[in-house]
Amino acid sequence: MTDSASNDRTEQMEIDASAKWPVLVFFAAGLFWLLAGGLLQLGASIQLHTPSFLSECVWFTHGRLAPAAQNALVYGWGMNAGFAFGLWLMARLSATTLRHGGWLFVAAKFWNLGILLGVAGILGGYSTSFELLEMPRFVTLLLLAAYALIAAWSVTTFSIRNTENVFASQWYLFGAAFWFPWLYAVAQVMLFRVPVHGVLQPVVEAWYVQGLYGLWFVPVALAAAYYLLPKILGKPIANYYLAPLAFWWLALASAFAGSSRLIGGPVPVWIPTLGVVANFLLVVPSVIIALNLFGTLAGRWRALGGSVTLRFTALSMGGFVLAAAANLLLALRGVAEHLQFTLAAELRDWLMFYACFSTAMFGAAYFILPRLTEREWRSAALVKAHVGATVIGVLFLVVGLAAGGWEQGHLLNNGALAFSEVTKGMTFWFTWRSLGFGLLLIGHLAFLVNFAWIAFPLAPRDTVVAEFRNPPDLELPAAPAKEGHA
Amino acid sequence: MRNGLLLFLGVFCALALSWAGLLMTANRQLGHLGQFKDPIDESINPAPLSGVANEGRLVYQDLGCVTCHTQQVRGEGYGADLARKWGQRGGYARDYIRDQTVFFGSSRIGPDLRNEGNADLHAGVDAAYLYRLLYAPQSVAPGTNMPAYPFLFDVHPVKGRQPSDYAVRITGRAAPPDGYEVVPTPRARQLVTYLLSLKDTYDYPIEKSRNAPGAEPKEGGH
């Protein structure tokens, strides 16, 4: 081991120690919401084929349960996990410790209090009915303030970096840190403080929804993939020189892509057309990113067997490609005529949020948590259960939502068919959807148990069994990556 | 890409461009869209919602009806919305200026409701039908997966009080026990008033001509 390598190692341990508790707290909160949101989502899904389920109670009527579940998952699980991973990675890549982490606990408390009030507010009847902005207005400032604190830590860590180069993951994290509050604040102002007129509201809504998925969740997932792949495989990103182009192109085009959701709607035709053009433009960065990531993995597929993180990362990369394809397909006028308003449109959002983002966060968690806690995962069986349930669940839902969406579009566009026939034809696919969500929930439960064991162990350290390779083997690849990152 | 300031400016511009190019441009075009006064019968269109219907809009919003019901009708030649009698024509932006909150929706697990109150399209849809639909969906729409909304109704014994004028007549399995009546709460009445107010019947001359299919080009014409 060379001197510089051992220095790096010490430095990394310092950084990990500084980030340990903020990361654990955000992950723990995220997992709570993953389970809670997953249960609500499963309940809402069951209601579609068994309408009497929980329908007696106004708090759990489908129109409240479904958005409450989505908000809990997106802001509760998604954002908390993104914070945990983003803060840690920003510190690592900037080769500087996360300072004054105590403030992050304050931020975490306020953020999660905001989500709790927001989700309860939706269930209690204070929903605003705008997709992903359903949480009542009184939590807006709470969320924004908490987010500002978290993003400020990420950005400050970046600005006091001790490195020459700025790596791709840092661009994506840096961008995401700023995009969310802007998107959220603009949407809040334009929809609630100084509401715009008529059909402008859905335009703002579409811009926000696509922005949230495309400019927050997808970039954070990409930050994970760009970091974890070279780190674990011990080789640089393939065709890295193209990555900056992909970043800027993706940022510009994603911001416009949302309006293609309004194809065929009562808005001036230029609005959806702009979105269609943006979705076509997105082909280029998507291909570059796929080349970067799959090119790095090419020839090393066998490494997937040895690393849980790598398996989740590969799944996330697959999710990214599918999400890009789904975005493009749904932006085609002919396809949108058929699939708009069906399960296939839900699939597009779900691919970005779950198949691309959530799986990346699972992969990152399997990488980060053993390093932070300096312990091993307690149960290999639970890890396998999580990987297995996620892989099968994702495939199951991709097939089900795509085929179900196709069927739904087919039935809806047959004007001669009574609506009850449409519902009857869809019952099978709604049931399929519930099974898929149930399957994923099993994986989440397995992950939660393992997380609790590693993060807050009750047993003394020496009874813990080692199941995987020691982290240091992964830390020091045989051939150091060309792109200088810590 | 080593300069943090440049990175920040780029990140800012990427989003600011879409804000200006999409949202503000659309706002400039549509922000001042007003009602239209018909030159012949001097009606003002779209007519504003009545007070009760506006209360019903809030009920619609808080129950999350938008989760399963869209309120946007796609025009001729695009989807089967017109064949399904969800509208007499495709929607115009001007139709929506009366809505304080626009419930476009993005999922059609249930039918579109933009013209739910349009008697020309839905002959059987009146207040009594909607109350029954809300209280016991299966009694009027067998096989539907719409949940019941029993909490919008008050079921109480008739004995010892005057029967309500608004009591919902329900027969079959969902019928209340003998001596009981099902009375819609004020929230249910507001919601039904709102639903019955949903109709885009007036066809605006400007929008109509703009959305009409283009004339076949004349032979030899330019």
Interface residues (C-beta under 8 A of the other chain):
Chain A: Q47 L48 H49 P51 S52 S55 E56 C57 V58 T61 H62 G63 R64 A66 P67 I122 G125 Y126 S127 T128 S129 F130 E131 E134 F158 S159 E164 N165 V166 W171 F174 G175 F178 W179 W182 L183 V186 M190 P195 V196 H197 G198 V199 L200 Q201 P202 V203 V204 E205 W207 G211 L215 P244 W248 A251 L252 A255 F256 G258 S259 R261 L262 G264 G265 P266 V267 P268 I271 L274 E337 Q340 F341 T342 A345 E346 Q408 L412 N413 N414 G415 A416 F419 S420 T423 K424 M426 T427 F430
Chain B: M1 R2 G4 L7 F8 G10 V11 F12 A14 L15 L17 S18 W19 G21 L22 L23 A26 N27 Q29 L30 G31 L33 Y60 Q61 D62 L63 G64 C65 V66 T67 C68 T70 Q72 V73 R74 G75 Y78 G79 A80 L82 A83 R84 G90 G91 Y92 A93 R94 D95 Y96 I97 D99 Q100 T101 V102 F103 F104 G105 S106 S107 R108 I109 G110 P111 P137 A141 P142 G143 T144 N145 M146 P147 A148 Y149 P150 F151
